[in-house]
Amino acid sequence: MAQANVIDTKLRLVFETGLDEKGKPIHKSKTYSSVKQSATADQLFSVGQALETLSNYPLAAINRNDSFDIVG
């Protein structure tokens, strides 16, 4: 039976930096590597909110990206 092993976890913050000529939001993202794999959703949310206070732009989304190694 195959197993999925987490090999990397990243935190991606998406900021709304303005509007384009059609009035649609423009988004820019910042990715933080080497996040603890054991970090909970609540912990990552708190970190995202804390980092938003250091930015000039409002936070539009917080994403967790896990990479897996599939072995059989």
Secondary structure, 3 states (H helix, E strand, C coil): CCEEEEEEEEEEEEEEEEECCCCCEEEEEEEECCCCCCCCHHHHHHHHHHHHCCCCCCEEEEEEEEEEEEEC
